[in-house]
Amino acid sequence: MPTITAQGKTIQCSAGENLRQVLLDNNIDLYNGKAKFINCLEIGSCGTCAVEIKGSVTTPNWRDRTRRSLPPHDPTRNLRLACQVKVTEDITVTKYDQFWGQGHSVVW
């Protein structure tokens, strides 16, 4: 079972689980500010669930790549959309500031 470390918590999940859902199910504050109320609910269009992931996960799909290529995101940053990620092994997740999580100051 893969382990996810995020917001000071360590969570176990089954391989192949959706990262966004695992984080939300475990009371991890994935969204900054009002993004909690107006996110796209896992279709990959809003970009508010952007996080940095250390460790191996599924490769970015077209939704993840496309949304992160549009402002305010920067495709050269090492961010992923949690809603488009399947957990495959142990990872550490970091959330940054600003509405879409595209900032440079660590929130958790």
N, C-alpha and C positions, 0 to 999 in steps of 0.2 A: 504494500500500500504506500503510495507516495505521501510525503509530508509537505505541507505548505506552511511556511513561516511568514506571518504578516501581522502588522499592528501589535507586535509583542506577543502574539499567540502562535502556537504550533498546532496544526490541524492535520488529521489524516483523512484521506479520501481514496476512492477507488481510481485506478488508472482509467483515463478516458473521460473523467468528469469535467464539466464546464467550470472554469476557474471563477467566473462571476457568481455562479450559483453557489458554489462551495463557500466563497467569502461571505455572501449575503446570508446564507444559512447559518453561518457561525458568527453573526453579528459583527462583521468587519465593516467599518465605515468606508465603503468603496467610493462613494461620490462626495465631491466637495460642494458645500453650500446647497443651493437650490437644484443642482443637478440630480440630487436624490429624488426630486419630484418630477423632473421633466426629461429623464433619460429615455432612450429608445427601447428599453426592455429586451435587450439582447439581439437586436437585428443588425447591429454594427454600423448604424448610420450617424449616431450623435458624437461618438468619440469621448464621452465623459468618463468612461471606465478605464482610461489609459493608465497603465502601470508599468513599472520597470520590473523585469523578471530575471533573476539570476538562477540559472539551471536550464535544463532542456525541456521544452514543451513542443507542441505541434507547430509546424511551419505556418507562417502567416497565410491566410486565405485571401481571396481577392477583396473581400469586405474590409478586412483589417488593413491591408496595404493601401486600398483606395482612400479610406477615411483618414488614415495617418499621413497621407500625401497632401491633404488639404489643410489650409490654415484653420485654426491657429497651431495645428500640429506641424512638426518638422520631420520628414521621413528619414532624416539622418540620425535622429535620436533613437536610443535603444528602449522604446516604449512599445507596448502591445495593448490591444483592446482585450480586457479580461473576458468580455462576452464572447470572444471568438477563439479563445484558447482552451485546449483540452490538456489537462494535467497528465503528464506521462511519467514523471519521476520527481524526486525531491526538489523543491524550488523555494526561493526567497522572493517575496513581493514587496516593492516599495511604491508608495503613492506620493506624488508631488502636488504642489499647490496650484492654484488658479482653477477656474471653472472646469476646464476639460482635463485637468491633471497634467497640463503641459508645462507647468512652471519648473523652476529649478530648486526650490526649497522643499525639503522633505517634510511631508505631513506625518507619515508613519513609515 
